[in-house]
Amino acid sequence: MTIEQIKKYIDKTPCQNQFYSMTLDDWMEIIKSGDILNAAYLAFCYGRAKGYRLAKKEAAK
């Protein structure tokens, strides 16, 4: 996938609940690790966990 395809994929994904989005404070804490690969991996895992929790919440409705 290209960066543009990834951005379009994200834009097409409905996610209105900001509670399950990463905040600037979240990013700053992740970046503090100093290891860019570890920071990217951690950000991905954190985003996946937040998405999972949002899906569980939506499914429970």
Order of alpha helices (4+ residues) and beta strands (2+ residues): alpha-alpha-alpha
